[in-house]
Amino acid sequence: MLNKYLVKTDFLSYDDFKKNFEIKVPENYNFAFDTVDEIANEQPDKIAMVWCDDNGAEATFTFSQMKYYSDKAANFFLSAGIKKGDAVMLILKRRYEFWFSILGLHKIGAIAIPATHLLTKKDIVYRNNAAGIKMIVSVSDSEIVHQIEAALDESPTLKCKAIIGEDKDGWFNFTTELERASSIFVRPTGSEATCNDDVMLLYFTSGTTGMPKMVFHNFTYPLGHILTAKYWQNVQENGLHFTVADTGWAKSAWGKLYGQWLSGSAVMTYDYDKFVPLKLLEIIQKYNVTTFCAPPTIYRFLIKEDLSKFNLSSLKYCVVAGEPLNPEVFKQFYDAVGLKLKEGYGQTECTVALATYSWMEPKPGSMGRPSPGYDIDIVNDNGISCGIGEPGQIVIYTGKSKPVGMFGGYYRDKELTEKAWSDDVYYTGDMAWRDEDGYYWFVGRADDLIKSSGYRIGPFEVESALMEHPAVLECAITAVPDKIRGQIVKATIVTAKGFEHCEALAKELQEHVKKVTAPYKYPRIVEFVHELPKTISGKIRRVQIRQACN
């Protein structure tokens, strides 16, 4: 499959990869037809997905079944009045119906909007009106169904709703309708056919500040994730890749659909309501997962378990993204499993833009080096390229070419798009520095930097120091206003099991930071909490912690 889309598939080194990797983008590419259905026609019994849930249910889906059900979904959406260009929100957790639905929407050229089940009425009203959502497909969950119904009166564009496996007044029973729908769907032609530049996918970014932005991607987006899956996650032909992600956020597109299937790997989907580290390890062991991707938070919990009790020999490659990886987590996972975690960096707006690729030796805590196709630099406040070791903002230059898979802008918001992306320069809002080997090191979001007594302190470097202490399970570093120093460092800490929240431990942690990193970076305030506030995509909301201090 990859030979159709790549000029060259095998590379001898990172430099060879960076110089010679090239994606061939066909005209009018449609992932559902040109990849999923094509595999179904050539290898109907090839495994596309292994699915299970916490209630003991499990299922395996072949590509021929994905074609069958996505054709049915496309016909159902058409019968419900959905057509090319209409926006449909999918609130389906990790239900396999998500894959039927999103592929069906791709086939008719509608705009798929994955969303989390944690949305409130206010969130739903905002999304419905901002994107002109015409239909919602939801899981049978009383809370999210209640929130959707509460939003109806304030959502004039919303015309219909569907629910999984339930008869409910005013709603389609998606399961019943799927059974009734025809399994034959002919690819549209003429004005109903999709074009590469049509809007295919829209994500409301979880954002640590402000209202969510609407990031839209066109129909070439899946091809950009060849980089993500084949060359960063290192998925294998006929392997089983497991990315821990809810379908409501972009990490799912990174790890549970596009790049993996393009690269010949099946995806593992574990449908659960509450994360239990031991259960996750059991899933990896039972289904012989070969490649694994998760945010640092997941790895932090995994290394607290006795990994020697599990047979994890099926694992061949593990990567991490979402937030920077603390070196101590890297070390403990390597000691226990024997695999070096390979970090990657990207945003909802792009695919993997920086990564530690297979030819590179990982530097724990580093995001790696720029991906091919991405012209990346670090610049200061004046837009001038920073020297080695000098922190600045990560930017992507798009003047010569735009990376395949990079977003088209913020939907219906030209002003916001031009604020972030003008004169062929996209400002990521993320701060980093570059070492002498060209590796990039994350410092923090531009608005997360702490300026204390003339020093610039990145939250991540202090968090990394704290994470080396056995008492710390999770932590977040933020700034607190101070009359003398301008700002001082505050640590908000979730402790590991068996550690008491007390002044003695706070002082011990302060002294620990002074020894591990520069003394001026130590947290002058230490607060113990039972959990950290996070966005719906699992990122720490430092802005919420800061607001509590003001």
NORSUL-V372713 format. One record per residue. RES is the residue in one letter. SS is DSSP state (a for helix, b for strand, c for the rest). Layout:
BEGIN
<<RES/SS> <RES/SS>>
END
This chain:
BEGIN
<<M/c> <L/a> <N/a> <K/a> <Y/c> <L/b> <V/c> <K/c> <T/c> <D/c> <F/c> <L/c> <S/c> <Y/a> <D/a> <D/a> <F/a> <K/a> <K/a> <N/a> <F/c> <E/c> <I/b> <K/c> <V/c> <P/c> <E/c> <N/c> <Y/c> <N/c> <F/a> <A/a> <F/a> <D/a> <T/a> <V/a> <D/a> <E/a> <I/a> <A/a> <N/a> <E/a> <Q/c> <P/c> <D/c> <K/c> <I/b> <A/b> <M/b> <V/b> <W/b> <C/b> <D/b> <D/c> <N/c> <G/c> <A/c> <E/b> <A/b> <T/b> <F/b> <T/b> <F/a> <S/a> <Q/a> <M/a> <K/a> <Y/a> <Y/a> <S/a> <D/a> <K/a> <A/a> <A/a> <N/a> <F/a> <F/a> <L/a> <S/a> <A/c> <G/c> <I/c> <K/c> <K/c> <G/c> <D/c> <A/b> <V/b> <M/b> <L/b> <I/b> <L/c> <K/c> <R/c> <R/c> <Y/c> <E/a> <F/a> <W/a> <F/a> <S/a> <I/a> <L/a> <G/a> <L/a> <H/a> <K/a> <I/a> <G/c> <A/c> <I/b> <A/b> <I/b> <P/b> <A/c> <T/c> <H/c> <L/c> <L/c> <T/c> <K/a> <K/a> <D/a> <I/a> <V/a> <Y/a> <R/a> <N/a> <N/a> <A/a> <A/a> <G/c> <I/b> <K/b> <M/b> <I/b> <V/b> <S/b> <V/c> <S/c> <D/c> <S/a> <E/a> <I/a> <V/a> <H/a> <Q/a> <I/a> <E/a> <A/a> <A/c> <L/a> <D/a> <E/a> <S/c> <P/c> <T/c> <L/c> <K/c> <C/b> <K/b> <A/b> <I/b> <I/c> <G/c> <E/c> <D/c> <K/c> <D/c> <G/c> <W/c> <F/b> <N/b> <F/a> <T/a> <T/a> <E/a> <L/a> <E/a> <R/a> <A/c> <S/c> <S/c> <I/c> <F/c> <V/c> <R/c> <P/c> <T/c> <G/a> <S/a> <E/a> <A/c> <T/c> <C/c> <N/c> <D/c> <D/c> <V/b> <M/b> <L/b> <L/b> <Y/b> <F/b> <T/c> <S/c> <G/c> <T/c> <T/c> <G/c> <M/c> <P/c> <K/c> <M/b> <V/b> <F/b> <H/b> <N/b> <F/c> <T/c> <Y/a> <P/a> <L/a> <G/a> <H/a> <I/a> <L/a> <T/a> <A/a> <K/a> <Y/a> <W/a> <Q/c> <N/c> <V/c> <Q/c> <E/c> <N/c> <G/c> <L/b> <H/b> <F/b> <T/b> <V/c> <A/c> <D/c> <T/c> <G/c> <W/c> <A/c> <K/a> <S/a> <A/a> <W/a> <G/a> <K/c> <L/c> <Y/a> <G/a> <Q/a> <W/a> <L/a> <S/c> <G/c> <S/c> <A/b> <V/b> <M/b> <T/b> <Y/b> <D/b> <Y/c> <D/c> <K/c> <F/c> <V/c> <P/a> <L/a> <K/a> <L/a> <L/a> <E/a> <I/a> <I/a> <Q/a> <K/a> <Y/a> <N/c> <V/c> <T/c> <T/b> <F/b> <C/b> <A/b> <P/c> <P/a> <T/a> <I/a> <Y/a> <R/a> <F/a> <L/a> <I/c> <K/c> <E/c> <D/c> <L/a> <S/a> <K/a> <F/c> <N/c> <L/c> <S/c> <S/c> <L/c> <K/c> <Y/b> <C/b> <V/b> <V/b> <A/c> <G/c> <E/c> <P/c> <L/c> <N/c> <P/a> <E/a> <V/a> <F/a> <K/a> <Q/a> <F/a> <Y/a> <D/a> <A/a> <V/a> <G/c> <L/c> <K/c> <L/c> <K/b> <E/b> <G/b> <Y/b> <G/b> <Q/c> <T/c> <E/c> <C/c> <T/c> <V/b> <A/b> <L/b> <A/b> <T/c> <Y/c> <S/c> <W/c> <M/c> <E/c> <P/c> <K/c> <P/c> <G/c> <S/b> <M/b> <G/b> <R/b> <P/b> <S/c> <P/c> <G/c> <Y/c> <D/b> <I/b> <D/b> <I/b> <V/b> <N/c> <D/c> <N/c> <G/c> <I/c> <S/b> <C/c> <G/c> <I/c> <G/c> <E/c> <P/c> <G/b> <Q/b> <I/b> <V/b> <I/b> <Y/b> <T/c> <G/c> <K/c> <S/c> <K/c> <P/c> <V/c> <G/c> <M/c> <F/c> <G/c> <G/b> <Y/b> <Y/c> <R/c> <D/c> <K/a> <E/a> <L/a> <T/a> <E/a> <K/a> <A/a> <W/b> <S/b> <D/c> <D/c> <V/b> <Y/b> <Y/b> <T/b> <G/b> <D/b> <M/b> <A/b> <W/b> <R/b> <D/c> <E/c> <D/c> <G/c> <Y/c> <Y/b> <W/b> <F/b> <V/b> <G/b> <R/b> <A/c> <D/c> <D/c> <L/c> <I/b> <K/b> <S/b> <S/c> <G/c> <Y/b> <R/b> <I/b> <G/c> <P/a> <F/a> <E/a> <V/a> <E/a> <S/a> <A/a> <L/a> <M/a> <E/c> <H/c> <P/c> <A/c> <V/b> <L/b> <E/b> <C/b> <A/b> <I/b> <T/b> <A/b> <V/b> <P/b> <D/b> <K/c> <I/c> <R/c> <G/b> <Q/b> <I/b> <V/b> <K/b> <A/b> <T/b> <I/b> <V/b> <T/b> <A/c> <K/c> <G/c> <F/c> <E/c> <H/c> <C/c> <E/a> <A/a> <L/a> <A/a> <K/a> <E/a> <L/a> <Q/a> <E/a> <H/a> <V/a> <K/a> <K/a> <V/a> <T/c> <A/c> <P/a> <Y/a> <K/a> <Y/c> <P/c> <R/c> <I/b> <V/b> <E/b> <F/b> <V/c> <H/c> <E/c> <L/c> <P/c> <K/b> <T/c> <I/c> <S/c> <G/c> <K/c> <I/b> <R/c> <R/a> <V/a> <Q/a> <I/a> <R/a> <Q/a> <A/a> <C/a> <N/c>>
END
